[in-house]
Amino acid sequence: MSKRTGLAGLVDYARREPFEVLLVVLVGHVLVWTLMPALLNANLQLDLAEDLALGKEWQLVYWKHPPLPWWIAAGLHQLTGDVRMIYVLGPLASAVAMWAVWRLGKDIVGGFPALVAVLALEGLHFFNFSVIKFAHDQCQLPFWALTMLLFHRALTRDETRARLISWALAGVFLALSFWSKYAAFALAATLGLFLLVDRDARKAWKTPGPYLMALAFALVIAPNAWALVESDFLPFRYVDVRAKTAAQWWQFAWYPLQWTFGQLGFLLPTLALLALLYPLRPDAGAQRPLTLGDVDPNVISPGAFDRRFLAWMALGPFAVTTLVAILLGRLPVAMWGYPLWSVLPLAVVAWRGVVFEDVRLIRFALGVVAVLVIMPLAYVLTEEVEPLLRDRPKATQFPGRRLADIVTRDFFEKTGQPLAYVTGTEFAANNVAVYGPTRPHVIVHGKPELSPWIDMADVKRRGVVIVWEPQGEGLVPEWMKTFPGATVRGRMTLPRQARGKVAPVVLQYAIVPPEGAPLIILPPGTVPPPAPVPPAK
């Protein structure tokens, strides 16, 4: 057979060298989704600003989440000194997750079918648009996928030493999933139930494996568990507030449906790509090997255990999350579905059959190329063109650096001290902490009890700036009681960092001078000294 070109030739090459194609796709994925926001976004998004504002406090637990994503972001920023470097973390996390899914699929269905399953993930919102905003949802992706990979190897490897290493590493990565976000409970519950319910997996209980996994998990999670107890499980209160509680009888039925429809909406592009591969009904020849000339079909026929495993991993965490929400009468937050679907395409490939008609593979390749072009283009249009057509305020347009410069300079000119503490509405305060030259410490929501790194005696000694957006007006009296002596500096109107007729940002701020020190006036142009490190509590 003569050598084919175009998409057909690409399909042939992918069959021969699936890892090389995967590598090209993942490198391109990281580059595209890193460079676009780094070049287009004038200001950090909500989650990214929070990463850098709070991560530098190096807490074992924070008021709403475990610390690992914030540690990673803050560490990278301290290492490079450039806030834009944080944009690489989300795409890199998703790329590692896709590689882990491919490795799992390679063990079960072969390299090329696994590649097909991973390419279908490019259509999932959690792997394109949302992946830019590296935070707790994004940080889960690689650890969930690596946990499933190592767990499967622990159950299927023949060599005892390899199995035990896999069990231990599965425990480590499961613990790191919890260090990323406590939603990893859904994965842990699924793994435990699979070990109890599956007839073949149950045999593992007669080996040291599950107990070694539990020990590795306990050792890695122990510091965070201790901090949770010490904080009286503070992050769980945040989760309690985020998830709506059913107040009417019909909401107990509607909330699970609303959650399910929302997840289905995220999945539609990925499901559309998979639909290009399969007829509605499996035909009798679907399992026959397909060889294109001298091209190796690169296919492994999955066994019954592997198909059951993938079905559990693909649907189990979603089922656990939904069941818990039903029992508690809660509406899960849509983004809680972030790590749930990484192996769904792989499960579909394993259950429907891993050999595809040539024409369907070419259609699938065309669909993947379309997704790889359309999704980044849609992001560019959203950031650059939409502001020319309508006014929809975005965090990426926020004048964070200018706000930070104004309040930092004014605080120094009025007090003679560098700005060491900032509080107020969440996003405004975080922007001052990230872009301010003195990198002040944030007092979250003006509540010292949410900010254990804060020593209120030091706050009184050094002063604080309170900055708020219009939605924070109702909290101002409470802040004034917590930080007495504030002098309101008036209203600011700052232009957004976007082309088009976009409304400016309206902000207010107040200066709380150091205790016992009246406001002073320094000559314009005086350079503030760097903020000293506050004493340890």
Rosetta blueprint (number, residue, H / E / L):
1 M L
2 S L
3 K L
4 R L
5 T L
6 G H
7 L H
8 A H
9 G H
10 L H
11 V H
12 D H
13 Y H
14 A H
15 R H
16 R H
17 E L
18 P H
19 F H
20 E H
21 V H
22 L H
23 L H
24 V H
25 V H
26 L H
27 V H
28 G H
29 H H
30 V H
31 L H
32 V H
33 W H
34 T H
35 L H
36 M H
37 P H
38 A H
39 L H
40 L H
41 N L
42 A L
43 N L
44 L L
45 Q L
46 L H
47 D H
48 L H
49 A H
50 E H
51 D H
52 L H
53 A H
54 L H
55 G H
56 K L
57 E L
58 W L
59 Q L
60 L L
61 V L
62 Y L
63 W L
64 K L
65 H L
66 P L
67 P L
68 L H
69 P H
70 W H
71 W H
72 I H
73 A H
74 A H
75 G H
76 L H
77 H H
78 Q H
79 L H
80 T H
81 G L
82 D L
83 V H
84 R H
85 M H
86 I H
87 Y H
88 V H
89 L H
90 G H
91 P H
92 L H
93 A H
94 S H
95 A H
96 V H
97 A H
98 M H
99 W H
100 A H
101 V H
102 W H
103 R H
104 L H
105 G H
106 K H
107 D H
108 I H
109 V L
110 G L
111 G H
112 F H
113 P H
114 A H
115 L H
116 V H
117 A H
118 V H
119 L H
120 A H
121 L H
122 E H
123 G H
124 L L
125 H H
126 F H
127 F H
128 N L
129 F H
130 S H
131 V H
132 I H
133 K L
134 F L
135 A L
136 H H
137 D H
138 Q H
139 C H
140 Q H
141 L H
142 P H
143 F H
144 W H
145 A H
146 L H
147 T H
148 M H
149 L H
150 L H
151 F H
152 H H
153 R H
154 A H
155 L H
156 T H
157 R L
158 D L
159 E L
160 T H
161 R H
162 A H
163 R H
164 L H
165 I H
166 S H
167 W H
168 A H
169 L H
170 A H
171 G H
172 V H
173 F H
174 L H
175 A H
176 L H
177 S H
178 F H
179 W H
180 S H
181 K L
182 Y H
183 A H
184 A H
185 F H
186 A H
187 L H
188 A H
189 A H
190 T H
191 L H
192 G H
193 L H
194 F H
195 L H
196 L H
197 V H
198 D L
199 R L
200 D L
201 A H
202 R H
203 K H
204 A H
205 W H
206 K H
207 T L
208 P L
209 G H
210 P H
211 Y H
212 L H
213 M H
214 A H
215 L H
216 A H
217 F H
218 A H
219 L H
220 V H
221 I H
222 A H
223 P H
224 N H
225 A H
226 W H
227 A H
228 L H
229 V H
230 E H
231 S L
232 D L
233 F L
234 L H
235 P H
236 F H
237 R H
238 Y H
239 V H
240 D H
241 V H
242 R H
243 A L
244 K E
245 T E
246 A L
247 A L
248 Q L
249 W H
250 W H
251 Q H
252 F H
253 A H
254 W H
255 Y H
256 P H
257 L H
258 Q H
259 W H
260 T H
261 F H
262 G H
263 Q H
264 L H
265 G H
266 F H
267 L H
268 L H
269 P H
270 T H
271 L H
272 A H
273 L H
274 L H
275 A H
276 L L
277 L L
278 Y L
279 P L
280 L L
281 R L
282 P L
283 D L
284 A L
285 G L
286 A L
287 Q L
288 R L
289 P L
290 L L
291 T L
292 L L
293 G L
294 D L
295 V L
296 D L
297 P L
298 N L
299 V L
300 I L
301 S L
302 P L
303 G L
304 A H
305 F H
306 D H
307 R H
308 R H
309 F H
310 L H
311 A H
312 W H
313 M H
314 A H
315 L H
316 G H
317 P H
318 F H
319 A H
320 V H
321 T H
322 T H
323 L H
324 V H
325 A H
326 I H
327 L H
328 L H
329 G L
330 R E
331 L E
332 P L
333 V L
334 A H
335 M H
336 W H
337 G H
338 Y L
339 P L
340 L L
341 W L
342 S L
343 V L
344 L H
345 P H
346 L H
347 A H
348 V H
349 V H
350 A H
351 W H
352 R H
353 G L
354 V L
355 V L
356 F L
357 E L
358 D H
359 V H
360 R H
361 L H
362 I H
363 R H
364 F H
365 A H
366 L H
367 G H
368 V H
369 V H
370 A H
371 V H
372 L H
373 V H
374 I H
375 M H
376 P H
377 L H
378 A H
379 Y H
380 V H
381 L H
382 T H
383 E H
384 E H
385 V H
386 E H
387 P H
388 L H
389 L H
390 R L
391 D L
392 R L
393 P L
394 K L
395 A H
396 T H
397 Q H
398 F L
399 P L
400 G H
401 R H
402 R H
403 L H
404 A H
405 D H
406 I H
407 V H
408 T H
409 R H
410 D H
411 F H
412 F H
413 E H
414 K H
415 T H
416 G L
417 Q L
418 P L
419 L L
420 A L
421 Y E
422 V E
423 T E
424 G E
425 T L
426 E H
427 F H
428 A H
429 A H
430 N H
431 N H
432 V H
433 A H
434 V H
435 Y H
436 G L
437 P L
438 T L
439 R L
440 P L
441 H E
442 V E
443 I E
444 V H
445 H H
446 G H
447 K L
448 P H
449 E H
450 L H
451 S L
452 P L
453 W L
454 I L
455 D L
456 M H
457 A H
458 D H
459 V H
460 K H
461 R H
462 R H
463 G L
464 V E
465 V E
466 I E
467 V E
468 W E
469 E L
470 P H
471 Q H
472 G H
473 E H
474 G H
475 L H
476 V H
477 P H
478 E H
479 W H
480 M H
481 K H
482 T H
483 F L
484 P L
485 G L
486 A L
487 T E
488 V E
489 R E
490 G E
491 R E
492 M E
493 T E
494 L E
495 P L
496 R L
497 Q L
498 A L
499 R L
500 G L
501 K L
502 V L
503 A L
504 P L
505 V E
506 V E
507 L E
508 Q E
509 Y E
510 A E
511 I E
512 V E
513 P L
514 P L
515 E L
516 G L
517 A L
518 P L
519 L L
520 I L
521 I L
522 L L
523 P L
524 P L
525 G L
526 T L
527 V L
528 P L
529 P L
530 P L
531 A L
532 P L
533 V L
534 P L
535 P L
536 A L
537 K L
